[in-house]
Amino acid sequence: MKNNTKFYVQNIWTKGVNFYGISNPIELAEKYGTPLYVYNETILRNRCNELKNLLDYRNFKINYSAKANTNLSILKIIRDEGLLVDAMSPGEIFIELKAGFKPEEILFICNNVSDEEIAFAVKSGVMVSVDSVSQLARYGKINRGGKVAVRINPGVGAGHHEKVITGGKNTKFGVDPILIDDLKATLKQYDLQLIGINQHIGSLFMTSEVYIEAATFLLEFAENFPEIEFIDFGGGFGIPYHKGSGEQPIDLKKLGIKLKCLVDNWVSKNGKEITIKVEPGRFTVAECGVLLGRVHSVKMNGGKKYIGTDIGFNVLARPIMYDSFHEIEIYGTAERDNLFKETVTLVGNICETGDVIAKDRSLTKIIEGDIVGILDAGAYGMVMSSNYNCRLRPAEILIDKGGNDRLIRKRDELNDLIIHFPE
Ligand SMILES: Cc1ncc(COP(=O)(O)O)c(C=O)c1O
C-alpha cells in the first residue's frame, strides 16, 4: 500500500513534506507496531540549519536543549550538524557523551541538584550553570578556583502555558538579579571565575519581544562580570502546532536581526567578542516527529463520539499536561461510506478520563483499524513517556535522508517492567 492509496483520508502535511519517505504510515505501523514515534532526518537537519542561520555573528553557538528529545540517533544527527548541547541532569550528560559530544560541548543547566550531581558534571569536564547563590557556594566547595556559569532570572517570562514560563516572578528558576552582591561575594569566597550567564524565559513563544527584552537585560547584567566569556539567551522558539490554520513558526529572521543589533552594540561598547548562545529544544526537533497510533474502538457515549486509540498519555503527555494542541492526520486502512467531517474526541487507552489527545475535533470519518498520526510530536514526546498502567513505551524509527526507515529505539518488552525489582 503506497502513498497514493485511495484509503488515505487526511494526510495533508506529511504528504507535502514526503514525511514517510519511500514507505507510508500504514506499512510502518504494520512493520513496527503502534504506538510508534517516526522521525524524519531531512526535516531535523533543515531545522538545525535554520537555527545555525539565526545570528550573523562569528561567535554564535547553538546549544540544543536535549530535554526535548534524547534519542541517541537524533542526538548524533544534531551533533553532526555542528550544534552543541545542554543537559538538565547527569543522565542527559551521560547520553550526550555517548552520542559523541565532547565534555566542553555540553552545558549542564542544573536545578536543585545534589552535591553528587555537581561532582559528576565537574568530574566529566562539563561546564555547570548553577541556579541559586547557595548552589554556587556548594559548587565552590566542590570545585574551588574553577570556572562556573550562573542562570539569571531576567524578570520577564513567556510561553504557551503557565507551567512552562521560566522567567519572571512566578517561577523557581534562576538567580534574582537583586542578589548580585551575594553572587559576587560567593564567587570571591570560593575563588570562582564566572565565565557564563544564561537565562531561559520559557517555552513556545511565537513572537520575539519578550525574548529581546530579556536579552537586553542579560547583556547589560553581563557588564558586571569582566571575566565573562559567554552569554546564553535561552530557548523557547515556537513552532506552528496549528498547521491546519496556517500558523507560522516564530520569525527567526526578525529575531536574528534584533539580536544582532543588540550583540553588535555590546561588542563595540565592551571591546570583547563574547560567545553568544541560544538553547532551543522544541524548534529543533518538534516538527521532525510524528506519533502513529491505531484506532481500536469507535463509540458513542453521552451523545459524543469517541475514537479510542493506543496513544495513551503515557505515550504523549503534552495534551494532558498542558492542554496542548496537535494536528491529527488520518490514514485509512479500509474504505468507508463517506468522507464527511464529524466532531470527535480522540482518546488513549489509559484508565483515566483525562486521557484525551484531542477534544471535540472536526475530523474526517475514522473507523476502527485506521492509523492516526499526531503531528509535531518530536519534542517532549518520547522523553516524557512512561510505563503508567504498565504500558510499554513505544518504539522509535527514523526515516533517513534516502527515505528508508530504520529502528532507532526498541519498543519496551513486558520483561522491562520487572527488571529493576530485586529477586
Ligand atoms: C533551561 C532550558 N533551556 C532550554 C529549554 C528549551 O526550551 P524549548 O524546547 O522551548 O526551546 C528549556 C525547556 O523548557 C529549559 O528549561
The ligand as a MOL file (V3000), in Angstrom:
LIG
                    3D

  0  0  0     0  0            999 V3000
M  V30 BEGIN CTAB
M  V30 COUNTS 16 16 0 0 0
M  V30 BEGIN ATOM
M  V30 1 C 16.8770 25.8380 30.7120 0
M  V30 2 C 16.1590 25.4760 29.4660 0
M  V30 3 N 16.7440 25.7340 28.2920 0
M  V30 4 C 16.1530 25.4250 27.1290 0
M  V30 5 C 14.9060 24.8500 27.1030 0
M  V30 6 C 14.2980 24.5150 25.7700 0
M  V30 7 O 13.0810 25.1180 25.5690 0
M  V30 8 P 12.3570 24.9140 24.1750 0
M  V30 9 O 12.2500 23.4570 23.9480 0
M  V30 10 O 11.0480 25.5730 24.3170 0
M  V30 11 O 13.2180 25.5690 23.1440 0
M  V30 12 C 14.2470 24.5740 28.2970 0
M  V30 13 C 12.9000 23.9990 28.2860 0
M  V30 14 O 11.9880 24.4290 28.9170 0
M  V30 15 C 14.9040 24.8840 29.5180 0
M  V30 16 O 14.3270 24.6040 30.6900 0
M  V30 END ATOM
M  V30 BEGIN BOND
M  V30 1 1 1 2
M  V30 2 1 2 3
M  V30 3 2 2 15
M  V30 4 2 3 4
M  V30 5 1 4 5
M  V30 6 1 5 6
M  V30 7 2 5 12
M  V30 8 1 6 7
M  V30 9 1 7 8
M  V30 10 2 8 9
M  V30 11 1 8 10
M  V30 12 1 8 11
M  V30 13 1 12 13
M  V30 14 1 12 15
M  V30 15 2 13 14
M  V30 16 1 15 16
M  V30 END BOND
M  V30 END CTAB
M  END
